[in-house]
């Protein structure tokens, strides 16, 4: 069985400083043996980590559309931000990837995909994140779960970790898989575990973002 944290960020995200090596070490310590690396605006870190990690890495990306974020999974290359929802989904499909909605129906996160848009594209969603450890309100998670069940969408969970302390705060215990089709079948048999992270972790993300902006400005 896999212990899969399906939403982790790396130093390739503008608001995270975790190295790929640190993530691998932390996962091994916690028994996490499958992760989806979903950096903001790039799949480069995930693709690099696939060649490094001794366990399963799903190359993913949080892609910022005109109406909020969509996560592409099983990607082969980066999809640019700033596209329409329809074009973003089209580009995910062109790579043979899956469409995942991270932190759906969240009310205080500006990057969350617009709820009306989620309703409109329900038939094109492959996976929905029904537990995100950085989502502070259980009501939003309950709404996501009800929506996924209503539309027969596979359900997943992830820590949304930006620090190594958060890794494994949410995960799916699921069978092993090979490829996206078996992944969806394994998710259907999976069991979600986890809890919400302390709101304090957002301070680390804010600091990392400021630090990275400063370093970028200094170059």
N, C-alpha and C positions, 0 to 999 in steps of 0.2 A: 504493500500500500504506500501511496505517496502522501506526504504532508506538504501541501501546496499553498504557498502565499502568493496570490495571483495579482499583486500590485505593489511593486517596490521601485523606488527611485535610486539613482546613482549620481555621482558627480557630473554626469552629462546633463542633468537638469539644472536650471539656473538657481534653484532654491535648495540645493542639496550638495553636500561635500563628501558623501560616502564613496570611498574608492571601491572598485570592483573586488579587489582582494579582501577588503574588510567585510563586504557583504558575503562573500563565499565562506570566509572563516566563521562569521556569526551564524550563518545558516547551518553549517556543519555542527557547530556547538549545540544548536537548538533542535537538530534533527529535521530541519526543513530541507527536503530533497527535490523540490520543484518550485521554481519561482517564475513569475512573469515580470520582466524588467520593462517598465513602462515610463520612460522619461518624457518630460515635456518637450515636444517638438523635434525629437530625434530618436531613431532606433539604433544609432551607432554604438552606444554603450551596451545595449542588449546583444547586438550581433557580435561584439568583441567578447562579451562574457560567455557566449555560447562556446567559444573556442577555449575558454579557460576553466570553466567549472566542471567538477567531477559529477555533477548531477544535472537534471533536466532544466534547461533555460528556455522559456518561451520569449521570443523576440516580439516585444510590443511597443506601443507608443501612445501617449496621450496627445491627441491632435486637436488643437483649438480651432474650431470652425466659427462661422459668423454667429452661431447661436449657442456655443459652449463646446465642451470637450467630448470627443468620442475616442475610445481606445481601439486601436487596431491590434489584433493578435495574430501570431504566426506570420510576421512580416519578413520581407527579404531586404527592404530598404526603407529609408525615411520617407514619410509623406509630409509635404509642407503644410504649415499652419495657414490660416486665413482663407481657406476654401469654403465653399458652401457645404452644407450637410450632405447633399446628394453627390457632389463631386468627391467628397472625402470617402463616403461609403463605396463609391465606384472604384476609387483607387485602392481601397482595402481589398475589395473583391478581385481586382486585377492581379493582385499578388497572391491570390488564393487564401487570403486571411479571413479572420472572423471579426464581426462588429460587436464590441462590448460597450456597454454604457456604464462608466464609472460614477460613483456617488450620485445616483439618480435622485431626482426630486429634492435635492438638498436646497434649503431655503436661504442659507447664509454664505454659501460659496459661490462667488461670482462666475467661476469657470464651469459650473454645472450646466449640463445641457438643458435647454429650455423644456419645461414639462409639456408644453403644447406640442413641441417638435417630437418629443418621445412618443406621444400618442400617435402622431402622424406617421412615424416610421416603425411602428411596433412590428410589422410584418417583416422588416429587414434586420431586426436585432437578433443576434445569435446567442448572446450572453448578457446577463445583467448582474451587476455587483449589488448583492442584497445585504452585505455587511462590509462596511469600510470603517476601519478603526478610527479614522479621523473625522467621521461624521458624528456630530455631537448629539443628534436627536434620534431616539429609537423610532419615533413615528415615521420618519423618512425611510428608515430601513423596512418598516412594516409595509409602507406603501409600495416600495420597490418589490418586495416579496410578493405582495398581492398582485401587482401588475405582471410580474414574470409568470406567476402561476396561471393567471387569466389568459395570457397570450402564449403559453407553452414555451417559454424562454428558459434556457439553461441558467442556473443560478451559481454565482461564485462569490468568493470573499477575498479580501486582501487588506493588509495592514496600511497600505498607502505610505509605507515607511520612507522617511527622509533622514532618519537617524538609525543607527544600528540597534538602539534600545527598542525600537518599535517593531522590528522584524519578527514575524510570527504572532503578532497580536491578533491577527485574524488569518484563518487558513481553511482549506478544504482537505479533509481526509478522503482520498479517492483512489481508485485502482490506477495502475500504470497504463500508459497509453502510447500510441505511436501515430503522430499526426493529428490534424485538427478534427477529423471525423471521430476517431477513437477518443479524443479529448472530450468532445461533447457527450459521448456515451458514458465516459468515466464520470463526468460532472453529474450526470443524471443519477449515478449511484453514490455520489459523494455525500459527506456529512460536514456541515459547516460548524466551525468552532471559533471562538474568539471573544474579544471584549474591546471596548472603546479605549483609545489612548488618552492620556491626560492632555487637556487643552494647552498645557505648557509647551508641548512639542512644536506647536506652531511658531513659537518664539525662535526656535532653532532654525526653522525654515526662513523666517524673516531675516535673521542674521546672515544666513548663508547667501540669501539673495543680495543683500547689501554688500557683502564681502565680494561676491562675484562681479557685481556691477562696478565696484571700486577697482578691482583688478583689471577688468575689461577696459575701464576708462583710462587706466594708467598705461595701457599698452599702446 
